[in-house]
C-alpha cells in the first residue's frame, strides 16, 4: 500500500522532503492558494465542519478516510498513482520506448500547454460554484458540493506540482497565472469557454457535473496514457477522485427526474411547475444546453494539434491499451461528420487528425448511458415521455457546426427557422427565472427541497439523515 506522508506541511507521496527547491516553491505557492480559496472558494461556509473524504493512500482499496473537516484546513496534497515497473510508451512515434521520467526537450512547450489547460479547469469549477451553498437543496447535497470543490482544489495542486517540478521558472509562472485568471472575468478569463459560463443554480450545477465533468473524465483518461510518466500517474489518481463528481451529476439529475415523475403521477399532470417541480420539458432544454457546450470542449473534428499530441506520445486515446490496431494510426481512417449542402453526412478521414472526434464519440456513448437510466425512471412511472441527447451539431460554437444552425433532430436550419424555434430547445429567461425561484435553501437534517428526491443511500455507509454539514 502506498501511504501518504501526513507529517509534512504538504502531504505527498512524491518524496517532497528530498527536493528542497521544489518544496520551497510549493510552500511559497501554498499561502497564495489559500488566499485564492478564501476569496473564490465556497462562500459563507469556510468555518463549518463538513463530512469530507481525504486521500490517505493511492492504493485502490481503502484510499480515503472520512471525517469532519473545515475546508480551509483540508489537507490538499500531491498524490501520484504507483509507478508501473518497465512502463513503455503505448502509442505514436515513440511507441515501445521507455516512458519519460523527465520532460522530453523537443516537446516541452506542447506538454506545458496541455498541463496548464487541464489545470486551469480545476479552479474554474470552484469559482463557478462558489455561491451554490447558499441555496442547497439538502445537507447531503451541500456536502457533495463541498467534496467536489476541495477535490478540484487538489487537482489544481496536482497540475501545479508538475509545472513546478518539471518546467522550472516557466512552470512557476504558469502556476501563479492559474490563481490569477477568474471564471467569466472579461480581462482574465479561464482558458476554455465552458469554464467561463455561470453556474447560477443547482440544476445547472448537476448538469455541469454530469456533462462537463464527464469531458474532464475523458481528457484525464487520455492524458493518463501519456508517455510522460509523471503526468500519467497524476491523472490516474485524479480519475479515482473524479468518479465521485460524475456520480453526483448522474444521481442528482436522476433524483430530479424521480421527483418530477412523482409529482406528475400524484397530480395527473405534465405541468408540475404549479407544484414546485421541474417539468421534463425544462429538463430537456437544460440537457440540450449543457451537453452542447460540453461537446465543444473536445475541439474541432479535424485537428492537427490532436494528431501531434498523439504522434509525440503525449496524449493517447480513451482506453488506448484496449484498442486493437497498430497504435500509430498513420494508414487508417475514421468516420467524421461532413456538411453536404443542407445535409449532414459522414466521410472517412485520416484517423490521426480525427482523434478529437473519436474521443467525442466515446463521450457521447457514455452520456447516453446516463440518459437511458433516467428514462428508465420515467418508464417505471408509466409516463410516455423520453429525454434525448440532441444531435452533435446542435448549438455548437467550435468546429464543423459552428457556422450553421442545427435542430436537435439533426436538420440544418436557416437563421430564421432557428430564431423562431430556439426557445423550444434552449433554456429561456423564463425557465431560468423559474428554476432560480426554486433555489431556497433546505438545511434541516433529513429534509430535501421539493424539486429533488432524496438519494437512495447516504455517504460512506452513513444514513441519509446524517448531519453531513454542521451549520450550528
C-alpha positions in Angstrom: 0.0 0.0 0.0 1.3 3.4 -0.9 0.8 5.6 2.1 0.8 9.4 2.1 3.1 11.3 4.4 0.8 13.5 6.5 3.6 14.7 8.7 4.6 17.1 6.0 3.1 20.6 5.6 2.1 19.5 2.1 1.0 15.8 2.3 2.6 13.9 -0.6 3.9 10.5 -1.9 6.5 12.1 -4.2 9.3 12.4 -1.7 8.9 16.1 -1.5 11.3 16.4 1.5 14.1 15.2 -0.7 13.7 18.1 -3.1 14.2 21.3 -1.2 14.0 23.6 -4.2 10.6 22.2 -5.2 9.4 22.1 -1.6 10.3 25.8 -1.2 8.5 26.7 -4.4 5.3 24.9 -3.4 5.4 26.3 0.1 5.6 29.7 -1.4 2.6 28.9 -3.6 0.6 27.4 -0.7 -0.5 30.7 1.0 -1.4 32.2 -2.4 -3.6 29.2 -3.0 -5.2 29.7 0.4 -5.8 33.3 -0.4 -7.5 32.3 -3.6 -9.5 29.7 -1.8 -10.8 32.2 0.8 -11.7 34.7 -1.9 -13.1 32.4 -4.6 -14.0 29.1 -2.7 -17.4 28.2 -1.2 -18.9 31.5 0.0 -20.1 31.6 3.6 -19.1 28.1 4.7 -15.3 28.2 5.4 -15.7 27.9 9.1 -18.2 25.0 9.0 -17.4 21.3 9.7 -18.0 19.2 6.6 -18.0 15.4 6.5 -15.3 15.0 3.8 -13.2 12.2 2.4 -9.5 12.8 2.3 -6.9 10.7 0.4 -4.6 8.8 2.7 -3.2 6.3 0.1 -3.1 5.8 -3.6 -3.9 2.1 -3.1 -7.1 1.0 -4.9 -8.6 -0.3 -1.6 -9.0 2.0 1.4 -7.5 5.0 -0.3 -9.6 7.6 1.6 -10.8 8.3 5.1 -13.9 10.3 6.1 -14.2 12.8 8.9 -15.4 16.3 9.7 -13.0 18.9 8.3 -13.2 22.7 7.9 -12.5 23.3 4.2 -9.5 25.7 4.6 -7.9 23.1 6.8 -8.4 20.3 4.2 -5.1 18.6 3.6 -4.6 19.2 -0.1 -1.6 17.4 -1.4 0.4 15.7 -4.1 -0.5 12.2 -4.9 0.6 10.1 -7.9 -0.5 6.6 -8.7 2.1 3.9 -8.0 4.7 3.6 -10.8 4.5 0.7 -13.2 7.8 -1.1 -13.5 9.2 -1.1 -17.0 6.3 1.1 -18.4 6.7 1.9 -22.1 5.0 4.5 -24.3 1.9 2.8 -25.8 1.3 4.8 -29.0 2.7 7.3 -31.5 6.2 7.6 -33.0 7.8 6.6 -29.7 5.7 3.5 -29.2 7.7 0.8 -27.2 10.3 3.2 -25.9 10.6 3.6 -22.1 8.1 6.1 -20.6 9.7 9.5 -20.0 10.6 10.3 -16.4 11.7 13.8 -17.4 10.2 16.2 -19.9 11.5 15.5 -23.5 13.1 18.7 -24.5 11.6 18.9 -28.0 8.0 18.6 -26.6 8.5 21.0 -23.6 6.2 23.8 -24.8 3.4 21.5 -26.0 3.4 19.4 -22.9 3.4 22.5 -20.6 0.3 23.8 -22.5 -1.5 20.6 -22.1 -0.9 20.6 -18.3 -1.8 24.3 -18.0 -5.1 23.8 -19.9 -6.1 20.9 -17.7 -5.0 22.7 -14.6 -7.0 25.8 -15.5 -10.3 23.9 -15.4 -9.9 22.9 -11.8 -10.1 26.3 -10.0 -12.5 27.5 -12.6 -15.1 24.9 -11.4 -14.7 26.1 -7.8 -15.2 29.7 -8.9 -18.3 28.8 -10.9 -19.9 27.0 -7.9 -18.9 29.3 -5.1 -22.3 30.7 -4.3 -24.3 27.5 -4.6 -24.0 26.6 -0.9 -26.5 29.3 0.0 -29.3 27.6 -2.0 -28.6 24.0 -1.2 -31.5 21.5 -1.5 -30.2 19.5 1.5 -27.2 18.9 3.7 -26.4 15.8 1.8 -26.2 17.8 -1.5 -24.3 20.6 0.3 -21.7 18.1 1.5 -21.3 16.6 -2.0 -20.8 20.1 -3.5 -18.0 20.8 -1.0 -16.4 17.4 -1.6 -16.2 18.2 -5.3 -14.8 21.7 -4.5 -12.0 20.5 -2.3 -11.0 17.8 -4.8 -11.0 20.3 -7.7 -8.6 22.3 -5.5 -6.4 19.2 -5.0 -6.4 18.6 -8.8 -5.1 22.1 -9.2 -2.3 21.2 -6.8 -1.6 18.1 -8.9 -1.0 20.2 -12.0 1.0 22.8 -10.1 3.3 20.1 -8.9 4.0 19.0 -12.5 4.6 22.6 -13.5 6.9 23.4 -10.6 8.8 20.1 -10.6 9.5 19.8 -14.3 9.3 23.2 -16.0 11.5 25.5 -13.9 10.8 29.2 -13.9 8.2 28.9 -16.8 6.3 26.4 -14.7 6.3 28.6 -11.6 5.0 31.5 -13.7 2.2 29.3 -15.1 1.4 28.2 -11.5 0.9 31.8 -10.5 -1.3 32.5 -13.5 -3.6 29.7 -12.6 -4.5 31.7 -9.5 -4.8 35.0 -11.4 -7.4 34.0 -14.0 -11.1 34.1 -13.0 -14.1 32.3 -14.4 -16.1 34.7 -16.5 -13.7 37.6 -16.0 -13.6 39.9 -19.0 -9.9 40.7 -18.7 -8.5 37.4 -17.4 -11.0 34.7 -18.3 -10.4 30.9 -17.9 -8.9 29.3 -20.9 -11.8 27.1 -22.1 -15.2 28.7 -22.8 -17.4 26.3 -20.8 -15.5 27.3 -17.7 -16.5 30.9 -18.1 -20.2 30.1 -18.1 -22.2 30.9 -14.9 -23.5 28.1 -12.7 -26.4 30.1 -11.2 -28.5 27.3 -9.7 -28.4 23.7 -8.7 -30.0 22.3 -11.8 -27.2 23.9 -13.8 -24.7 22.5 -11.3 -26.0 19.0 -11.6 -25.9 19.3 -15.4 -22.3 20.6 -15.2 -21.2 17.7 -13.0 -22.8 15.2 -15.4 -21.8 16.7 -18.8 -18.8 19.0 -18.3 -17.1 16.9 -15.6 -17.6 13.9 -17.9 -15.5 15.7 -20.5 -12.9 16.0 -17.7 -13.0 12.2 -17.3 -12.2 11.7 -21.0 -9.5 14.3 -21.1 -7.8 12.9 -17.9 -8.1 9.3 -19.2 -6.4 10.4 -22.5 -3.6 12.2 -20.5 -3.3 9.1 -18.3 -2.0 7.3 -21.4 0.8 9.9 -21.8 4.4 8.8 -22.4 5.4 11.4 -19.8 5.1 9.2 -16.8 4.6 11.8 -14.0 1.6 13.2 -15.9 0.2 9.7 -16.5 0.5 8.8 -12.8 -1.0 12.1 -11.7 -4.1 11.7 -13.9 -4.6 8.1 -13.0 -5.1 9.1 -9.3 -7.2 12.1 -10.3 -9.6 9.8 -12.1 -10.1 8.0 -8.8 -11.5 11.2 -7.3 -13.3 12.3 -10.5 -15.6 9.3 -10.3 -17.5 10.9 -7.4 -18.1 14.1 -9.4 -19.8 12.1 -12.1 -21.8 10.2 -9.5 -23.1 13.5 -8.1 -24.2 14.6 -11.6 -25.9 11.3 -12.7 -27.7 10.6 -9.4 -28.6 14.2 -8.9 -30.3 14.6 -12.2 -31.8 11.1 -11.7 -33.3 12.4 -8.4 -34.8 15.4 -10.1 -36.4 13.2 -12.7 -37.6 10.9 -9.9 -39.3 13.8 -8.1 -40.8 15.2 -11.3 -42.3 11.9 -12.2 -43.7 11.5 -8.6 -45.4 14.9 -8.9 -46.7 14.2 -12.4 -48.3 10.9 -11.2 -49.7 12.4 -8.0 -51.4 15.3 -9.7 -52.0 13.6 -13.1 -50.4 16.5 -15.0 -47.4 17.4 -17.0 -47.4 20.9 -15.5 -45.5 20.3 -12.3 -44.4 23.9 -12.0 -47.5 24.8 -10.1 -46.5 22.1 -7.7 -42.9 23.4 -7.3 -41.3 20.8 -9.6 -39.1 20.9 -12.7 -41.0 19.7 -15.7 -39.5 17.3 -18.2 -39.5 19.8 -21.0 -37.4 22.2 -18.9 -35.0 19.4 -18.0 -34.7 18.6 -21.7 -33.7 22.2 -22.5 -31.1 22.2 -19.8 -29.7 18.9 -21.1 -29.5 20.4 -24.6 -27.6 23.4 -23.4 -25.0 21.7 -21.1 -24.4 18.8 -23.5 -23.8 21.1 -26.5 -21.4 23.4 -24.6 -19.5 20.3 -23.3 -19.2 18.9 -26.8 -17.3 22.0 -27.8 -14.6 21.2 -25.2 -13.3 18.4 -27.4 -12.3 20.8 -30.1 -12.6 20.6 -33.9 -13.4 17.4 -35.7 -10.2 17.6 -37.6 -7.3 18.8 -35.5 -3.6 18.9 -36.3 -2.9 19.5 -32.6 -4.7 16.3 -31.6 -2.7 14.4 -34.3 0.6 15.9 -33.0 -0.2 15.2 -29.3 -0.7 11.6 -30.3 2.3 11.2 -32.6 4.5 12.8 -30.0 3.3 10.3 -27.4 1.9 13.0 -25.1 -1.9 12.3 -25.2 -3.5 9.0 -26.2 -7.0 7.8 -26.8 -9.5 6.8 -24.2 -8.5 3.3 -23.1 -5.7 3.2 -25.6 -4.5 -0.2 -24.4 -7.8 -1.8 -25.3 -7.7 -0.6 -29.0 -7.0 -3.3 -31.5 -4.8 -1.5 -34.0 -1.2 -0.5 -34.5 -1.4 2.5 -32.1 0.2 4.7 -34.8 -2.8 5.4 -37.0 -0.8 6.7 -40.0 -2.6 4.5 -42.5 -6.1 4.2 -41.0 -9.3 6.3 -41.3 -12.1 7.3 -39.0 -15.7 8.4 -39.8 -16.3 12.1 -39.2 -19.3 14.4 -39.9 -19.5 16.4 -43.1 -21.8 19.1 -44.4 -23.2 18.4 -47.8 -25.3 21.4 -48.7 -28.1 21.4 -46.1 -27.5 17.8 -45.1 -25.2 16.3 -42.5 -23.4 13.2 -43.8 -20.2 11.3 -42.8 -16.9 10.7 -44.6 -13.8 8.7 -43.9 -11.0 11.0 -42.8 -7.4 10.2 -41.7 -7.5 8.8 -38.2 -4.8 10.9 -36.7 -6.3 14.3 -37.1 -9.7 12.8 -36.3 -8.8 11.9 -32.7 -10.9 14.7 -31.2 -14.0 13.3 -32.9 -13.2 9.7 -31.8 -12.9 11.0 -28.2 -16.2 12.9 -28.6 -17.8 9.7 -29.9 -16.7 7.8 -26.7 -18.1 10.7 -24.6 -21.5 10.7 -26.4 -21.9 7.0 -25.9 -21.1 7.5 -22.2 -23.6 10.3 -21.9 -26.3 8.2 -23.5 -25.9 5.5 -20.8 -27.0 8.0 -18.2 -30.0 9.2 -20.2 -31.0 5.6 -20.6 -31.1 5.2 -16.8 -33.1 8.4 -16.3 -35.5 7.2 -19.0 -36.0 4.0 -17.0 -37.1 6.1 -14.1 -39.7 7.8 -16.3 -40.8 4.5 -17.7 -41.3 3.0 -14.3 -43.7 5.8 -13.5 -45.6 4.8 -16.7 -45.0 8.2 -18.3 -44.9 8.2 -22.1 -42.0 10.7 -22.5 -38.3 10.4 -23.0 -35.2 12.5 -22.5 -32.8 12.7 -25.5 -29.4 13.9 -26.4 -29.6 16.4 -29.2 -27.7 15.9 -32.4 -24.0 16.6 -32.0 -24.3 19.6 -34.4 -26.9 21.3 -32.2 -25.9 24.7 -30.7 -22.2 24.3 -31.4 -19.6 27.1 -31.3 -16.5 25.2 -32.3 -15.7 23.0 -35.3 -17.8 22.0 -38.3 -21.1 23.1 -36.9 -20.0 26.5 -35.6 -21.3 28.3 -38.7 -24.6 26.5 -39.2 -27.8 26.1 -37.2 -28.8 22.5 -36.4 -32.0 21.3 -34.8 -31.9 18.7 -32.0 -33.0 16.1 -34.6 -30.1 16.9 -36.9 -31.9 19.1 -39.5 -29.9 22.0 -40.8 -31.9 25.2 -40.4 -32.0 28.7 -41.8 -31.2 31.5 -39.4 -34.9 32.5 -39.4 -36.0 28.9 -38.5 -33.5 28.8 -35.7 -34.6 32.2 -34.3 -38.2 31.2 -34.4 -37.7 27.9 -32.5 -34.6 28.1 -30.4 -36.7 29.0 -27.3 -38.2 25.5 -27.6 -34.8 23.9 -27.4 -32.7 26.0 -25.0 -33.4 27.4 -21.6 -35.3 30.7 -21.8 -35.1 33.6 -19.4 -38.5 32.4 -18.0 -37.0 28.9 -17.4 -34.0 30.4 -15.7 -36.2 32.7 -13.5 -38.4 29.8 -12.5 -35.5 27.5 -11.6 -33.9 30.3 -9.7 -37.2 30.7 -7.8 -36.9 27.2 -6.5 -33.5 27.7 -5.1 -34.5 28.1 -1.5 -32.0 26.6 1.0 -33.1 23.5 2.9 -30.7 22.8 5.8 -32.7 20.8 8.3 -31.3 17.3 8.8 -33.1 14.7 6.6 -35.1 17.3 4.7 -34.9 17.9 0.9 -36.2 20.6 -1.4 -39.5 19.7 -3.1 -38.0 19.6 -6.6 -35.5 16.8 -5.9 -36.0 13.3 -4.4 -33.8 12.0 -1.5 -30.9 9.8 -2.5 -31.1 6.0 -2.3 -28.4 5.9 0.3 -26.1 8.1 2.3 -22.3 8.7 2.1 -19.8 6.2 3.4 -22.4 4.0 4.9 -24.0 6.9 6.9 -27.7 7.3 6.7 -29.4 9.9 4.5 -30.5 11.6 7.8 -26.8 12.2 8.8 -25.6 15.7 9.7 -23.3 16.0 6.7 -22.5 19.7 7.3 -22.6 21.2 10.8 -24.1 24.6 10.4 -24.7 25.5 14.0 
